[in-house]
Amino acid sequence: MRRSFLRNEKGFTILEAVFAAGILAFAILSYTMLKTSSRYSQGFSKQLSQGIQLSDSQMDDFARRGYNDGLLTATAGTAVHLYSELGDALEIGDFTMGGATWTVKEGCPGELSKLITFTGQWNMQADPPKEFQTTRVQVRP
């Protein structure tokens, strides 16, 4: 009776080892991409949160100035103001707003109100820069 040596051998074939290595490499690559994406998302959300804090503080400042403040009065229906006209840089800690504008529309949505839109930009190296908008309606007392 002849015995087959192949049936008695134990272990993995080369094909099984290649498949196992491929699955392991795919798992490691997926984990690395997930961690990188998570880190990017965390940084983006932190910057967006800081930008929104800045815009809210500016909106509150506008509300304190009152409805008839000269900065917020639009003669032709819409006025745009850059943050450099206000004299203060918009920054929190190491986060600085690269560009900020306020658009004021008189009589919108009603006769005794104005619509104030704040547009902020950061990460000016990106193409296009990151941007967000905050809108508030201010009513004449």
ZIRAFEN-V720697 format. One record per pair of residues at least 24 apart in sequence whose ideal C-beta (glycine too) atoms are under 10 Angstrom apart, sorted by the first residue. I is the first residue (numbers start at 1). J is the second residue. Records with the same first field share a line. If there is no record, write none. Layout:
I=J  J
This chain:
43=123
44=123  130
46=95
47=92  95  122  123  130  132
48=120  122  130  132
49=92  95
50=90  91  92  93  94  95  96  97  120  122
51=90  92  95  97  100  118  120  121  122  130  131  132  134
52=118  120  132  134
53=92  95
54=83  90  91  92  95  96  97  100  118  120  122  134
55=90  97  100  102  117  118  119  120  132  133  134  135  136
56=118  134  136
57=90  92
58=83  86  88  90  97  100  102  116  118  120  134  136
59=102  116  117  118  134  135  136  138
60=136
61=86  88
62=102  104  114  116  118  136  138
63=116  136  138
65=138
66=138  140  141
67=112  113  114  138  139  140  141
68=140  141
71=102  104
72=102  104  106  114  116  138
73=104  106  114
74=103  104  105  106  107  108  114
75=106
76=106
77=104  105  106  107  108
78=103  104  105  106  108  115  117
79=103  104  105  106  114
80=104  117  119
81=118
83=118  120
90=118  120  122
95=122
96=122  124
97=121  122  124
98=122  123  124  125  126  129  130  131
99=124  129  131
101=133
102=134
103=133  135
104=138
105=137
108=137
109=137  139
110=137  139  140
111=140
112=138  139  140  141
113=137  138  139  140
114=138  139  140
